[in-house]
């Protein structure tokens, strides 16, 4: 990848309650901010199964999870990556700490907007300290309902994410990656508070809309996401105006190579 001029950021993610014991070597019970199940199914080797009620992390265990993120970041750089992206979105553990319907803690990591932000900020600070802030980005998804997440009314979402972004901003991470659901007022406020690059991805974009957020001053970069998954030669297709392959959603999380390494490339690519 480096020989061809590419760069690689490895996403660091802890699933938290969005997991199942059958997917772990020792049939471990999932952990989460609180003992609240996601209320959804998880893909397992024997098919979809309900995600169980997780075990709440003890206060003194949270530092261990922060240390695991630090270790993972160091391992990514040692493996040759250019940086890492901290996954604090899409219903996974860090997002669970941000959401009041998944986090009913009464210690320093729950109960208030500031406390719910604390774990995410500690992870980001540890990763930045370990590998350098310029090698660390973070992904968030305000109000995204995946994994049983419900962050409440719009004003609550604004309060939570403006607090979080305000606390992360002094770290000067390489970028903020926003999985955006359409609240442009919140996106603009976060953009104004963030000191470095902002990446914005939206579901349902056409190829003609990829740069809309950049043109509107809401983003510096527009991740391609599903466009890139279905088109291994997406750069050449966009450059030449060639048609794009359509993503086959039935192959997502299905196991095996189908839908990941078998999309066709342009002739001669």
C-alpha positions as CSV (number, residue, x, y, z in Angstrom):
1,X,0.0,0.0,0.0
2,X,2.8,2.4,0.9
3,X,4.7,1.5,-2.2
4,X,1.7,2.6,-4.3
5,X,1.4,5.9,-2.5
6,X,-1.4,4.9,-0.1
7,X,-2.0,5.5,3.6
8,X,-3.6,3.2,6.1
9,X,-5.5,4.1,9.3
10,X,-6.7,1.1,11.4
11,X,-10.0,1.5,13.2
12,X,-9.9,0.5,16.9
13,X,-13.2,-0.7,18.1
14,X,-14.5,-2.4,21.3
15,X,-18.0,-3.9,20.7
16,X,-19.2,-3.7,24.3
17,X,-22.7,-5.1,24.5
18,X,-23.0,-5.4,20.7
19,X,-21.5,-8.9,20.8
20,X,-22.2,-12.5,21.7
21,X,-20.2,-15.0,23.9
22,X,-20.2,-17.5,20.9
23,X,-17.9,-15.1,19.1
24,X,-15.2,-15.1,21.8
25,X,-12.6,-17.7,22.5
26,X,-13.7,-18.4,26.0
27,X,-17.4,-17.7,25.7
28,X,-17.1,-14.4,27.6
29,X,-20.1,-12.4,28.7
30,X,-20.1,-9.0,27.0
31,X,-19.2,-5.9,29.0
32,X,-20.9,-2.5,28.8
33,X,-21.5,0.7,30.8
34,X,-24.6,-0.8,32.4
35,X,-26.5,-4.2,32.5
36,X,-28.8,-3.2,29.6
37,X,-29.1,-5.5,26.6
38,X,-29.1,-4.0,23.1
39,X,-32.3,-5.8,22.3
40,X,-31.1,-7.0,18.9
41,X,-29.5,-10.1,17.3
42,X,-25.8,-10.7,16.6
43,X,-24.3,-12.8,13.8
44,X,-22.7,-15.9,15.3
45,X,-21.2,-19.1,13.7
46,X,-24.6,-20.8,14.2
47,X,-26.7,-17.9,12.9
48,X,-28.2,-14.8,14.4
49,X,-28.7,-14.9,18.2
50,X,-30.1,-12.4,20.7
51,X,-27.3,-10.3,22.3
52,X,-27.3,-11.2,26.0
53,X,-27.5,-8.8,28.9
54,X,-24.0,-7.5,29.4
55,X,-22.0,-7.2,32.6
56,X,-21.4,-3.6,33.7
57,X,-17.8,-2.6,33.8
58,X,-16.6,-1.8,37.4
59,X,-15.2,1.7,37.8
60,X,-11.6,0.3,38.3
61,X,-11.9,-1.8,35.1
62,X,-12.4,1.2,32.9
63,X,-8.7,2.2,33.2
64,X,-7.9,-1.3,31.9
65,X,-10.0,-0.8,28.8
66,X,-8.3,2.6,28.2
67,X,-5.0,0.8,28.4
68,X,-6.2,-1.8,25.9
69,X,-6.9,1.0,23.4
70,X,-3.5,2.5,24.1
71,X,-1.9,-0.9,23.4
72,X,-3.9,-1.5,20.3
73,X,-2.8,1.9,18.9
74,X,0.8,1.1,19.5
75,X,0.4,-2.3,17.9
76,X,-1.2,-0.7,14.8
77,X,1.8,1.6,14.3
78,X,4.2,-1.2,14.9
79,X,2.5,-3.2,12.2
80,X,3.1,-0.4,9.7
81,X,-0.1,1.6,9.9
82,X,0.1,5.4,9.4
83,X,-2.5,6.0,12.2
84,X,-5.6,4.8,13.9
85,X,-9.3,5.8,14.1
86,X,-11.0,5.5,17.5
87,X,-14.4,4.1,16.9
88,X,-16.8,6.0,19.2
89,X,-19.9,5.5,17.0
90,X,-22.5,3.2,15.6
91,X,-23.6,1.6,18.9
92,X,-20.3,0.2,20.1
93,X,-18.8,0.5,23.6
94,X,-17.7,4.2,23.5
95,X,-21.0,5.2,21.9
96,X,-22.8,3.2,24.7
97,X,-21.1,5.3,27.3
98,X,-22.4,8.4,25.5
99,X,-26.0,7.2,25.3
100,X,-28.3,7.6,28.4
101,X,-30.4,4.5,27.4
102,X,-27.2,2.4,27.5
103,X,-25.4,4.2,30.4
104,X,-27.2,4.4,33.7
105,X,-24.0,4.6,35.8
106,X,-23.9,6.6,39.0
107,X,-20.1,6.9,39.2
108,X,-17.8,9.4,37.3
109,X,-18.7,7.8,34.0
110,X,-22.4,8.4,34.0
111,X,-25.3,10.6,35.1
112,X,-24.3,13.9,33.4
113,X,-23.2,15.0,30.0
114,X,-19.7,15.6,31.2
115,X,-19.5,12.2,32.9
116,X,-20.8,10.3,29.8
117,X,-18.1,12.0,27.7
118,X,-15.3,11.1,30.2
119,X,-14.5,7.6,28.9
120,X,-14.3,8.6,25.3
121,X,-12.0,11.5,26.2
122,X,-9.7,9.3,28.3
123,X,-9.4,6.8,25.4
124,X,-8.6,9.6,22.9
125,X,-6.0,11.1,25.3
126,X,-4.3,7.8,25.9
127,X,-4.1,7.0,22.2
128,X,-2.8,10.5,21.4
129,X,-0.2,10.2,24.1
130,X,0.9,6.8,22.9
131,X,1.3,7.4,19.1
132,X,0.9,11.2,18.7
133,X,-2.3,13.2,18.1
134,X,-1.4,13.6,14.5
135,X,-1.8,9.9,14.0
136,X,-5.1,9.5,15.7
137,X,-8.6,10.3,14.5
138,X,-12.0,9.6,16.1
139,X,-15.4,8.6,14.6
140,X,-18.7,9.7,16.1
141,X,-22.4,9.2,15.1
142,X,-24.7,11.6,16.9
143,X,-28.3,10.2,17.3
144,X,-27.4,7.1,15.3
145,X,-29.8,4.3,16.5
146,X,-27.6,1.3,15.6
147,X,-27.1,-1.3,18.3
148,X,-30.2,-0.3,20.3
149,X,-28.9,3.3,21.0
150,X,-31.4,6.0,21.7
151,X,-29.7,9.3,22.7
152,X,-33.0,11.1,23.3
153,X,-34.4,14.4,22.0
154,X,-32.4,16.7,19.7
155,X,-31.4,19.1,22.5
156,X,-29.9,16.3,24.5
157,X,-27.9,15.1,21.5
158,X,-26.6,18.6,20.9
159,X,-25.6,19.0,24.6
160,X,-23.8,15.6,24.6
161,X,-21.8,16.0,21.4
162,X,-20.9,19.7,21.8
163,X,-19.5,18.8,25.2
164,X,-17.7,15.8,23.8
165,X,-16.2,17.7,20.9
166,X,-15.3,20.6,23.1
167,X,-13.3,18.2,25.4
168,X,-11.7,16.4,22.5
169,X,-10.7,19.6,20.6
170,X,-7.7,20.5,22.8
171,X,-6.1,17.1,22.0
172,X,-5.7,18.3,18.3
173,X,-6.4,14.8,16.9
174,X,-5.7,14.3,13.2
175,X,-9.4,14.4,12.4
176,X,-13.0,14.1,13.5
177,X,-15.0,11.6,11.4
178,X,-18.8,12.2,11.6
179,X,-21.4,9.6,10.5
180,X,-24.0,12.2,9.8
181,X,-27.8,11.7,9.9
182,X,-28.8,15.2,8.7
183,X,-28.7,17.6,11.7
184,X,-26.6,20.3,9.9
185,X,-26.9,22.7,12.8
186,X,-25.1,20.3,15.0
187,X,-22.6,19.4,12.3
188,X,-21.8,23.1,11.7
189,X,-21.3,23.7,15.5
190,X,-19.0,20.8,15.8
191,X,-17.1,21.9,12.7
192,X,-16.6,25.4,14.2
193,X,-15.3,23.9,17.5
194,X,-12.9,21.4,15.9
195,X,-9.3,22.5,15.2
196,X,-8.3,20.0,12.5
197,X,-9.9,18.2,9.6
198,X,-13.5,17.0,9.7
199,X,-14.6,14.0,7.7
200,X,-18.4,13.6,7.0
201,X,-20.1,10.6,5.6
202,X,-23.9,10.2,4.9
203,X,-26.0,7.3,3.8
204,X,-27.8,7.6,0.5
205,X,-25.4,9.9,-1.3
206,X,-25.1,9.7,-5.0
207,X,-21.7,10.1,-6.7
208,X,-22.8,13.7,-7.6
209,X,-23.4,14.5,-3.9
210,X,-20.1,13.2,-2.5
211,X,-18.5,16.7,-2.3
212,X,-21.7,18.5,-1.1
213,X,-20.6,18.8,2.5
214,X,-17.1,20.1,1.4
215,X,-18.7,22.7,-0.9
216,X,-21.0,23.8,2.0
217,X,-18.0,24.3,4.4
218,X,-19.2,21.4,6.6
219,X,-16.3,19.0,5.9
220,X,-12.8,18.8,4.7
221,X,-13.0,15.3,3.4
222,X,-15.8,13.0,2.3
223,X,-15.2,9.3,3.0
224,X,-16.4,7.0,0.3
225,X,-17.5,4.1,2.5
226,X,-19.8,1.8,0.6
227,X,-18.7,3.3,-2.7
228,X,-15.2,2.0,-2.0
229,X,-16.4,-1.4,-0.7
230,X,-18.2,-2.2,-3.9
231,X,-15.6,-0.6,-6.2
232,X,-12.0,-1.7,-5.6
233,X,-11.0,0.8,-8.3
234,X,-13.2,3.6,-7.1
235,X,-10.6,6.3,-7.6
236,X,-10.3,5.5,-11.3
237,X,-14.1,5.2,-11.7
238,X,-14.6,8.6,-10.2
239,X,-11.8,10.1,-12.2
240,X,-13.1,8.8,-15.5
241,X,-16.8,9.0,-14.9
242,X,-17.2,5.2,-15.2
243,X,-20.3,3.5,-13.8
244,X,-20.1,2.3,-10.2
245,X,-20.8,-1.2,-9.0
246,X,-23.9,-1.4,-6.7
247,X,-23.3,-2.7,-3.2
248,X,-25.0,-6.0,-2.4
249,X,-26.2,-5.6,1.2
250,X,-27.0,-9.4,1.4
251,X,-23.2,-10.0,1.5
252,X,-22.5,-7.7,4.5
253,X,-21.4,-9.7,7.6
254,X,-22.2,-12.9,5.7
255,X,-18.8,-14.5,6.1
256,X,-16.5,-15.6,3.3
257,X,-15.1,-13.7,0.4
258,X,-18.3,-13.0,-1.4
259,X,-19.1,-9.3,-1.4
260,X,-15.6,-8.3,-0.2
261,X,-13.0,-9.3,-2.8
262,X,-15.1,-10.3,-5.8
263,X,-16.5,-7.0,-7.1
264,X,-15.4,-6.5,-10.7
265,X,-12.8,-3.9,-11.7
266,X,-12.7,-1.9,-14.9
267,X,-11.1,-3.6,-17.9
268,X,-7.4,-2.9,-17.8
269,X,-7.5,-1.5,-14.3
